[in-house]
Amino acid sequence: MARPGASTARQALRDGPWRLLASPWPARALAYLVSGAVAGAVTLVWLPAALVLGLGVGTPLLTAPLVALERRRLRLLGGPALPDPHRRPDRPGPVAWLRTRRAEPVTWRELAYLVLHGTVLLLLDAAAVALVCAPVLLIGAGAFARSGPAAAEPADVVAAFVVAALAALALLVFALLLLYAVPLAAVAHGELARLLLAPGEEAAVRTLTRSRARLVDAFEVERRRIERDLHDGAQQRLLELGMTLVAVRMELDDGDAEAAKPLVRRAADQAGAVLAELRELVRGIHPRVLTDLGLPAAIAELADRSTVPVTVTVDLPDRPPSTVEATAYFVVAEAFTNAARHAGATQIAVRGGRRGARLVIEVRDDGCGGADPARGTGLTGLADRADAHGGALTLSSPVGGPTVLRLELPWPGFA
């Protein structure tokens, strides 16, 4: 099976220069640097004005759009955009908002990043873009020069052609080296942005606490659902089976074996129905195929049961921990349900594998899009599962599709 492509520019750098140059990551890294140079120039002009207009107090309000843009721009390097780490103010109004922002350490890290972005990082991005453009301009200038009047002597023409060919070859090699250096510069910029703009430990603990609180509520709701299903379903069927068996015993006590035969057949059917209902109930808690055969087989079984055609490409070198497998399984199951029930999809594709020390599963459908976690508890519950394991669940679902659900979970034991 072919090795899947890198999902981030940082992983593409580890794959070696040839796989990197054959991938879209140099172009995406160049887009990150070009947009970074433009955003850095805007920051260079706007940041001093924000400091003056905000008098130092209102500066976070004036610079918030620039910081939000930088968090979103990181998607060009692969992976999700950085979440907003700020907590909601206790009271409404700009004064409470500013007071909350000033008390958060991440606000000052954002300001430090903007200072760097408008100075050092601006020079880095502009220099990288200029170095990429220089070979192209030189090759174009050489071609333009050769298109002029021909030299009078043939020997001069041959010499000029050889020199131009050698220069073009050297510039081509130089351009290839720069194409490898561009992702390196972009990744360096991106890592600094993640270091300063990512949520700190306090925000991570706060997010994890909220996620676990929602998980506790979800588990309580699930416990009550199981209790209700057992009471209204399996328990009632067992009562019916018991009554049938009592009738069988009464017929046998009366010595009427012929009358007992249809009752025995009814009891057998009732027992089969109870077993089938219990299997469905247990499957909703933890599917047996996941325990016995692992995640790829469990996803394949989900695909077989799906009403929408599914293509599965999940290649795992070995089995991840059971909690990781279970989380990935239920995310895929929920994605299948949403695609069939809400998106009107005609095709679903599942891709997955180990990327470094993480399990990455991506579910894509060609439905109508427009999925919003805020409109339902299903996706929110899955995001809470991922958060509880130190992972991340990202959703891309523009109106008109496609919808892409991407799950990343830590895989202990790999560096």
One Martini backbone bead per residue (centre of mass of N, CA, C, O) as a GRO file, in nm:
protein
  415
    1MET     BB    1   0.098   0.035   0.021
    2ALA     BB    2   0.083   0.353   0.001
    3ARG     BB    3   0.217   0.624   0.123
    4PRO     BB    4   0.107   0.871   0.294
    5GLY     BB    5   0.081   1.187   0.309
    6ALA     BB    6   0.151   1.467   0.446
    7SER     BB    7  -0.030   1.682   0.688
    8THR     BB    8   0.236   1.857   0.719
    9ALA     BB    9   0.513   2.049   0.681
   10ARG     BB   10   0.682   1.913   0.900
   11GLN     BB   11   0.651   1.622   0.789
   12ALA     BB   12   0.764   1.682   0.503
   13LEU     BB   13   1.057   1.736   0.596
   14ARG     BB   14   1.100   1.430   0.696
   15ASP     BB   15   1.063   1.285   0.401
   16GLY     BB   16   1.229   1.458   0.221
   17PRO     BB   17   1.305   1.632  -0.066
   18TRP     BB   18   1.147   1.476  -0.292
   19ARG     BB   19   0.871   1.452  -0.152
   20LEU     BB   20   0.844   1.753  -0.106
   21LEU     BB   21   0.863   1.856  -0.409
   22ALA     BB   22   0.603   1.660  -0.487
   23SER     BB   23   0.444   1.847  -0.311
   24PRO     BB   24   0.231   2.115  -0.185
   25TRP     BB   25   0.411   2.253   0.045
   26PRO     BB   26   0.578   2.475  -0.094
   27ALA     BB   27   0.330   2.643  -0.183
   28ARG     BB   28   0.205   2.678   0.100
   29ALA     BB   29   0.454   2.808   0.228
   30LEU     BB   30   0.463   3.049   0.035
   31ALA     BB   31   0.183   3.155   0.113
   32TYR     BB   32   0.258   3.205   0.408
   33LEU     BB   33   0.488   3.411   0.352
   34VAL     BB   34   0.336   3.617   0.183
   35SER     BB   35   0.110   3.671   0.389
   36GLY     BB   36   0.314   3.745   0.615
   37ALA     BB   37   0.431   3.997   0.479
   38VAL     BB   38   0.168   4.150   0.462
   39ALA     BB   39   0.087   4.131   0.764
   40GLY     BB   40   0.352   4.259   0.868
   41ALA     BB   41   0.313   4.535   0.736
   42VAL     BB   42   0.050   4.599   0.880
   43THR     BB   43   0.166   4.572   1.166
   44LEU     BB   44   0.384   4.796   1.143
   45VAL     BB   45   0.162   5.019   1.115
   46TRP     BB   46  -0.065   4.946   1.338
   47LEU     BB   47   0.067   4.903   1.617
   48PRO     BB   48   0.146   5.196   1.690
   49ALA     BB   49  -0.144   5.301   1.660
   50ALA     BB   50  -0.266   5.118   1.881
   51LEU     BB   51  -0.094   5.227   2.114
   52VAL     BB   52  -0.198   5.520   2.088
   53LEU     BB   53  -0.511   5.486   2.072
   54GLY     BB   54  -0.517   5.282   2.334
   55LEU     BB   55  -0.312   5.368   2.561
   56GLY     BB   56  -0.249   5.045   2.624
   57VAL     BB   57  -0.542   4.946   2.705
   58GLY     BB   58  -0.688   4.910   2.399
   59THR     BB   59  -0.495   4.731   2.225
   60PRO     BB   60  -0.627   4.442   2.220
   61LEU     BB   61  -0.875   4.538   2.053
   62LEU     BB   62  -0.706   4.644   1.794
   63THR     BB   63  -0.534   4.351   1.760
   64ALA     BB   64  -0.730   4.103   1.735
   65PRO     BB   65  -0.750   4.055   1.422
   66LEU     BB   66  -0.450   3.982   1.378
   67VAL     BB   67  -0.444   3.734   1.565
   68ALA     BB   68  -0.671   3.575   1.429
   69LEU     BB   69  -0.527   3.550   1.155
   70GLU     BB   70  -0.277   3.391   1.257
   71ARG     BB   71  -0.435   3.141   1.352
   72ARG     BB   72  -0.550   3.075   1.061
   73ARG     BB   73  -0.284   3.062   0.884
   74LEU     BB   74  -0.181   2.778   0.996
   75ARG     BB   75  -0.341   2.600   0.785
   76LEU     BB   76  -0.122   2.611   0.557
   77LEU     BB   77   0.063   2.396   0.741
   78GLY     BB   78  -0.142   2.240   0.875
   79GLY     BB   79  -0.394   2.177   1.040
   80PRO     BB   80  -0.533   2.352   1.275
   81ALA     BB   81  -0.649   2.609   1.410
   82LEU     BB   82  -0.619   2.814   1.659
   83PRO     BB   83  -0.754   2.862   1.945
   84ASP     BB   84  -0.927   3.052   2.159
   85PRO     BB   85  -0.790   3.130   2.488
   86HIS     BB   86  -1.007   3.307   2.585
   87ARG     BB   87  -1.207   3.419   2.825
   88ARG     BB   88  -1.505   3.495   2.943
   89PRO     BB   89  -1.654   3.738   3.068
   90ASP     BB   90  -1.849   3.804   3.350
   91ARG     BB   91  -1.917   4.073   3.198
   92PRO     BB   92  -2.046   4.299   3.013
   93GLY     BB   93  -1.844   4.480   2.813
   94PRO     BB   94  -1.546   4.650   2.749
   95VAL     BB   95  -1.426   4.666   3.033
   96ALA     BB   96  -1.438   4.363   3.103
   97TRP     BB   97  -1.280   4.270   2.858
   98LEU     BB   98  -1.015   4.424   2.914
   99ARG     BB   99  -0.965   4.316   3.200
  100THR     BB  100  -0.940   4.020   3.114
  101ARG     BB  101  -0.711   4.047   2.906
  102ARG     BB  102  -0.493   4.178   3.096
  103ALA     BB  103  -0.491   3.913   3.295
  104GLU     BB  104  -0.372   3.756   3.052
  105PRO     BB  105  -0.086   3.614   2.931
  106VAL     BB  106  -0.162   3.584   2.623
  107THR     BB  107  -0.178   3.885   2.556
  108TRP     BB  108   0.135   3.935   2.578
  109ARG     BB  109   0.215   3.725   2.368
  110GLU     BB  110   0.069   3.861   2.134
  111LEU     BB  111   0.229   4.125   2.143
  112ALA     BB  112   0.505   3.995   2.095
  113TYR     BB  113   0.437   3.875   1.820
  114LEU     BB  114   0.369   4.141   1.673
  115VAL     BB  115   0.648   4.261   1.701
  116LEU     BB  116   0.790   4.033   1.543
  117HIS     BB  117   0.612   4.045   1.284
  118GLY     BB  118   0.695   4.360   1.222
  119THR     BB  119   1.009   4.261   1.197
  120VAL     BB  120   1.164   3.983   1.187
  121LEU     BB  121   0.944   3.817   1.031
  122LEU     BB  122   0.922   4.008   0.794
  123LEU     BB  123   1.212   3.968   0.694
  124LEU     BB  124   1.199   3.663   0.658
  125ASP     BB  125   0.966   3.651   0.453
  126ALA     BB  126   1.081   3.849   0.242
  127ALA     BB  127   1.348   3.698   0.188
  128ALA     BB  128   1.227   3.428   0.094
  129VAL     BB  129   1.064   3.546  -0.143
  130ALA     BB  130   1.303   3.682  -0.290
  131LEU     BB  131   1.472   3.421  -0.337
  132VAL     BB  132   1.258   3.286  -0.516
  133CYS     BB  133   1.233   3.520  -0.736
  134ALA     BB  134   1.522   3.559  -0.843
  135PRO     BB  135   1.562   3.317  -1.042
  136VAL     BB  136   1.325   3.388  -1.224
  137LEU     BB  137   1.425   3.671  -1.309
  138LEU     BB  138   1.701   3.581  -1.425
  139ILE     BB  139   1.595   3.388  -1.639
  140GLY     BB  140   1.422   3.601  -1.782
  141ALA     BB  141   1.653   3.796  -1.847
  142GLY     BB  142   1.819   3.599  -2.019
  143ALA     BB  143   1.598   3.543  -2.231
  144PHE     BB  144   1.574   3.840  -2.321
  145ALA     BB  145   1.869   3.876  -2.410
  146ARG     BB  146   1.865   3.641  -2.630
  147SER     BB  147   1.627   3.790  -2.806
  148GLY     BB  148   1.811   3.960  -2.940
  149PRO     BB  149   2.054   4.034  -3.121
  150ALA     BB  150   2.269   3.872  -3.300
  151ALA     BB  151   2.567   3.768  -3.321
  152ALA     BB  152   2.819   3.794  -3.547
  153GLU     BB  153   2.963   3.550  -3.420
  154PRO     BB  154   2.939   3.212  -3.379
  155ALA     BB  155   3.124   3.176  -3.131
  156ASP     BB  156   2.965   3.376  -2.953
  157VAL     BB  157   2.699   3.223  -2.958
  158VAL     BB  158   2.796   2.960  -2.826
  159ALA     BB  159   2.911   3.083  -2.568
  160ALA     BB  160   2.647   3.217  -2.476
  161PHE     BB  161   2.482   2.957  -2.460
  162VAL     BB  162   2.654   2.805  -2.250
  163VAL     BB  163   2.640   3.015  -2.028
  164ALA     BB  164   2.328   3.020  -2.010
  165ALA     BB  165   2.291   2.720  -1.943
  166LEU     BB  166   2.460   2.714  -1.684
  167ALA     BB  167   2.302   2.936  -1.540
  168ALA     BB  168   2.027   2.794  -1.548
  169LEU     BB  169   2.117   2.541  -1.391
  170ALA     BB  170   2.208   2.688  -1.135
  171LEU     BB  171   1.934   2.823  -1.081
  172LEU     BB  172   1.772   2.562  -1.058
  173VAL     BB  173   1.921   2.447  -0.815
  174PHE     BB  174   1.869   2.691  -0.637
  175ALA     BB  175   1.558   2.668  -0.647
  176LEU     BB  176   1.538   2.387  -0.516
  177LEU     BB  177   1.668   2.469  -0.249
  178LEU     BB  178   1.456   2.688  -0.186
  179LEU     BB  179   1.208   2.494  -0.177
  180TYR     BB  180   1.323   2.372   0.091
  181ALA     BB  181   1.353   2.643   0.258
  182VAL     BB  182   1.065   2.748   0.270
  183PRO     BB  183   0.937   2.542   0.471
  184LEU     BB  184   1.141   2.601   0.693
  185ALA     BB  185   1.061   2.898   0.738
  186ALA     BB  186   0.759   2.848   0.785
  187VAL     BB  187   0.786   2.658   1.029
  188ALA     BB  188   0.936   2.854   1.211
  189HIS     BB  189   0.711   3.061   1.218
  190GLY     BB  190   0.483   2.868   1.316
  191GLU     BB  191   0.614   2.778   1.585
  192LEU     BB  192   0.619   3.059   1.710
  193ALA     BB  193   0.315   3.105   1.694
  194ARG     BB  194   0.236   2.862   1.872
  195LEU     BB  195   0.395   2.948   2.125
  196LEU     BB  196   0.237   3.239   2.159
  197LEU     BB  197  -0.084   3.160   2.064
  198ALA     BB  198  -0.130   2.937   2.231
  199PRO     BB  199  -0.261   2.783   2.473
  200GLY     BB  200  -0.220   2.761   2.787
  201GLU     BB  201  -0.241   2.585   3.070
  202GLU     BB  202  -0.493   2.724   3.178
  203ALA     BB  203  -0.671   2.681   2.922
  204ALA     BB  204  -0.640   2.375   2.907
  205VAL     BB  205  -0.764   2.314   3.183
  206ARG     BB  206  -1.034   2.450   3.128
  207THR     BB  207  -1.114   2.277   2.885
  208LEU     BB  208  -1.090   2.001   3.024
  209THR     BB  209  -1.298   2.054   3.245
  210ARG     BB  210  -1.539   2.101   3.057
  211SER     BB  211  -1.524   1.832   2.907
  212ARG     BB  212  -1.557   1.647   3.157
  213ALA     BB  213  -1.828   1.758   3.246
  214ARG     BB  214  -1.976   1.677   2.985
  215LEU     BB  215  -1.909   1.375   3.006
  216VAL     BB  216  -2.057   1.320   3.266
  217ASP     BB  217  -2.332   1.398   3.156
  218ALA     BB  218  -2.329   1.197   2.920
  219PHE     BB  219  -2.302   0.939   3.093
  220GLU     BB  220  -2.567   0.978   3.245
  221VAL     BB  221  -2.748   0.971   3.000
  222GLU     BB  222  -2.653   0.690   2.903
  223ARG     BB  223  -2.736   0.533   3.155
  224ARG     BB  224  -3.039   0.597   3.131
  225ARG     BB  225  -3.077   0.473   2.853
  226ILE     BB  226  -2.998   0.184   2.928
  227GLU     BB  227  -3.207   0.151   3.149
  228ARG     BB  228  -3.453   0.199   2.961
  229ASP     BB  229  -3.393  -0.025   2.754
  230LEU     BB  230  -3.404  -0.257   2.957
  231HIS     BB  231  -3.692  -0.202   3.065
  232ASP     BB  232  -3.851  -0.171   2.778
  233GLY     BB  233  -3.715  -0.429   2.649
  234ALA     BB  234  -3.566  -0.682   2.775
  235GLN     BB  235  -3.748  -0.711   3.024
  236GLN     BB  236  -4.016  -0.760   2.871
  237ARG     BB  237  -3.919  -1.010   2.714
  238LEU     BB  238  -3.855  -1.180   2.967
  239LEU     BB  239  -4.143  -1.183   3.074
  240GLU     BB  240  -4.266  -1.325   2.830
  241LEU     BB  241  -4.087  -1.575   2.849
  242GLY     BB  242  -4.179  -1.660   3.134
  243MET     BB  243  -4.480  -1.696   3.064
  244THR     BB  244  -4.437  -1.913   2.850
  245LEU     BB  245  -4.296  -2.119   3.036
  246VAL     BB  246  -4.534  -2.151   3.228
  247ALA     BB  247  -4.728  -2.262   3.011
  248VAL     BB  248  -4.557  -2.509   2.946
  249ARG     BB  249  -4.567  -2.636   3.231
  250MET     BB  250  -4.873  -2.666   3.245
  251GLU     BB  251  -4.902  -2.854   3.000
  252LEU     BB  252  -4.714  -3.075   3.110
  253ASP     BB  253  -4.872  -3.128   3.374
  254ASP     BB  254  -5.132  -3.215   3.191
  255GLY     BB  255  -5.003  -3.395   2.944
  256ASP     BB  256  -4.980  -3.172   2.692
  257ALA     BB  257  -4.748  -3.179   2.449
  258GLU     BB  258  -4.880  -3.052   2.196
  259ALA     BB  259  -4.950  -2.774   2.332
  260ALA     BB  260  -4.639  -2.708   2.402
  261LYS     BB  261  -4.490  -2.669   2.128
  262PRO     BB  262  -4.570  -2.374   2.044
  263LEU     BB  263  -4.456  -2.253   2.307
  264VAL     BB  264  -4.161  -2.332   2.260
  265ARG     BB  265  -4.128  -2.176   1.997
  266ARG     BB  266  -4.192  -1.902   2.120
  267ALA     BB  267  -3.962  -1.904   2.326
  268ALA     BB  268  -3.733  -1.915   2.120
  269ASP     BB  269  -3.802  -1.647   1.979
  270GLN     BB  270  -3.779  -1.470   2.233
  271ALA     BB  271  -3.485  -1.536   2.296
  272GLY     BB  272  -3.372  -1.425   2.028
  273ALA     BB  273  -3.474  -1.133   2.067
  274VAL     BB  274  -3.317  -1.075   2.323
  275LEU     BB  275  -3.034  -1.121   2.210
  276ALA     BB  276  -3.050  -0.907   1.986
  277GLU     BB  277  -3.099  -0.664   2.175
  278LEU     BB  278  -2.840  -0.697   2.344
  279ARG     BB  279  -2.642  -0.668   2.113
  280GLU     BB  280  -2.723  -0.379   2.035
  281LEU     BB  281  -2.660  -0.258   2.312
  282VAL     BB  282  -2.358  -0.342   2.326
  283ARG     BB  283  -2.268  -0.209   2.060
  284GLY     BB  284  -2.316   0.085   2.172
  285ILE     BB  285  -2.087   0.058   2.385
  286HIS     BB  286  -1.906  -0.205   2.258
  287PRO     BB  287  -1.773  -0.346   2.003
  288ARG     BB  288  -1.658  -0.660   1.932
  289VAL     BB  289  -1.479  -0.610   1.679
  290LEU     BB  290  -1.290  -0.412   1.823
  291THR     BB  291  -1.175  -0.615   2.029
  292ASP     BB  292  -1.087  -0.848   1.826
  293LEU     BB  293  -0.977  -0.672   1.540
  294GLY     BB  294  -1.009  -0.368   1.541
  295LEU     BB  295  -1.035  -0.071   1.375
  296PRO     BB  296  -1.046  -0.144   1.070
  297ALA     BB  297  -1.273  -0.359   1.102
  298ALA     BB  298  -1.483  -0.173   1.236
  299ILE     BB  299  -1.502   0.030   1.001
  300ALA     BB  300  -1.583  -0.179   0.787
  301GLU     BB  301  -1.851  -0.251   0.926
  302LEU     BB  302  -1.972   0.031   0.910
  303ALA     BB  303  -1.962   0.044   0.600
  304ASP     BB  304  -2.153  -0.200   0.548
  305ARG     BB  305  -2.401  -0.055   0.715
  306SER     BB  306  -2.410   0.169   0.530
  307THR     BB  307  -2.616   0.369   0.313
  308VAL     BB  308  -2.340   0.478   0.224
  309PRO     BB  309  -2.085   0.479   0.033
  310VAL     BB  310  -1.760   0.337   0.133
  311THR     BB  311  -1.417   0.440   0.171
  312VAL     BB  312  -1.138   0.247   0.299
  313THR     BB  313  -0.816   0.389   0.447
  314VAL     BB  314  -0.665   0.189   0.693
  315ASP     BB  315  -0.326   0.208   0.830
  316LEU     BB  316  -0.185  -0.006   1.079
  317PRO     BB  317   0.088  -0.137   1.240
  318ASP     BB  318  -0.087  -0.131   1.505
  319ARG     BB  319  -0.236  -0.122   1.811
  320PRO     BB  320  -0.394   0.084   1.987
  321PRO     BB  321  -0.533   0.187   2.239
  322SER     BB  322  -0.851   0.130   2.344
  323THR     BB  323  -0.935   0.429   2.386
  324VAL     BB  324  -0.854   0.521   2.105
  325GLU     BB  325  -1.027   0.328   1.942
  326ALA     BB  326  -1.303   0.412   2.055
  327THR     BB  327  -1.296   0.708   1.974
  328ALA     BB  328  -1.260   0.663   1.670
  329TYR     BB  329  -1.512   0.495   1.622
  330PHE     BB  330  -1.733   0.705   1.718
  331VAL     BB  331  -1.655   0.923   1.518
  332VAL     BB  332  -1.715   0.764   1.260
  333ALA     BB  333  -2.008   0.691   1.326
  334GLU     BB  334  -2.109   0.986   1.343
  335ALA     BB  335  -2.025   1.068   1.056
  336PHE     BB  336  -2.207   0.869   0.909
  337THR     BB  337  -2.476   0.966   1.024
  338ASN     BB  338  -2.460   1.262   0.928
  339ALA     BB  339  -2.426   1.204   0.622
  340ALA     BB  340  -2.701   1.045   0.593
  341ARG     BB  341  -2.911   1.238   0.755
  342HIS     BB  342  -2.803   1.556   0.679
  343ALA     BB  343  -2.617   1.575   0.397
  344GLY     BB  344  -2.675   1.388   0.146
  345ALA     BB  345  -2.477   1.172   0.079
  346THR     BB  346  -2.294   0.957  -0.181
  347GLN     BB  347  -2.000   0.981  -0.037
  348ILE     BB  348  -1.741   0.810   0.154
  349ALA     BB  349  -1.421   0.887   0.316
  350VAL     BB  350  -1.158   0.692   0.474
  351ARG     BB  351  -0.870   0.803   0.657
  352GLY     BB  352  -0.573   0.637   0.805
  353GLY     BB  353  -0.309   0.678   1.063
  354ARG     BB  354   0.021   0.708   1.148
  355ARG     BB  355   0.160   1.027   1.285
  356GLY     BB  356   0.389   0.947   1.455
  357ALA     BB  357   0.229   1.013   1.778
  358ARG     BB  358  -0.041   0.982   1.591
  359LEU     BB  359  -0.382   0.949   1.534
  360VAL     BB  360  -0.531   0.967   1.203
  361ILE     BB  361  -0.865   1.073   1.114
  362GLU     BB  362  -1.054   1.092   0.798
  363VAL     BB  363  -1.376   1.235   0.708
  364ARG     BB  364  -1.539   1.233   0.384
  365ASP     BB  365  -1.800   1.424   0.222
  366ASP     BB  366  -2.052   1.513  -0.051
  367GLY     BB  367  -2.231   1.701   0.081
  368CYS     BB  368  -2.388   2.009   0.180
  369GLY     BB  369  -2.307   2.090   0.448
  370GLY     BB  370  -2.315   2.307   0.736
  371ALA     BB  371  -2.184   2.208   0.982
  372ASP     BB  372  -2.270   2.252   1.344
  373PRO     BB  373  -2.190   2.207   1.673
  374ALA     BB  374  -2.404   2.417   1.797
  375ARG     BB  375  -2.669   2.234   1.686
  376GLY     BB  376  -2.530   1.994   1.857
  377THR     BB  377  -2.411   1.712   2.063
  378GLY     BB  378  -2.239   1.515   1.897
  379LEU     BB  379  -1.978   1.680   1.826
  380THR     BB  380  -1.923   1.779   2.112
  381GLY     BB  381  -1.881   1.496   2.237
  382LEU     BB  382  -1.639   1.421   2.055
  383ALA     BB  383  -1.456   1.657   2.140
  384ASP     BB  384  -1.447   1.569   2.436
  385ARG     BB  385  -1.310   1.300   2.391
  386ALA     BB  386  -1.054   1.417   2.265
  387ASP     BB  387  -0.974   1.604   2.500
  388ALA     BB  388  -0.949   1.379   2.720
  389HIS     BB  389  -0.692   1.255   2.529
  390GLY     BB  390  -0.530   1.505   2.393
  391GLY     BB  391  -0.690   1.590   2.145
  392ALA     BB  392  -0.839   1.656   1.809
  393LEU     BB  393  -1.132   1.820   1.660
  394THR     BB  394  -1.205   1.886   1.317
  395LEU     BB  395  -1.412   2.114   1.112
  396SER     BB  396  -1.510   2.107   0.759
  397SER     BB  397  -1.825   2.290   0.644
  398PRO     BB  398  -1.921   2.413   0.386
  399VAL     BB  399  -2.143   2.537   0.191
  400GLY     BB  400  -2.176   2.255  -0.034
  401GLY     BB  401  -1.913   2.150   0.040
  402PRO     BB  402  -1.725   1.959   0.193
  403THR     BB  403  -1.696   1.725   0.462
  404VAL     BB  404  -1.440   1.746   0.726
  405LEU     BB  405  -1.324   1.502   0.958
  406ARG     BB  406  -1.069   1.547   1.214
  407LEU     BB  407  -0.861   1.313   1.395
  408GLU     BB  408  -0.646   1.355   1.689
  409LEU     BB  409  -0.436   1.115   1.864
  410PRO     BB  410  -0.256   0.994   2.097
  411TRP     BB  411   0.037   0.763   2.068
  412PRO     BB  412   0.174   0.577   2.272
  413GLY     BB  413   0.532   0.495   2.207
  414PHE     BB  414   0.587   0.748   2.021
  415ALA     BB  415   0.797   1.006   1.872
   0.00000   0.00000   0.00000
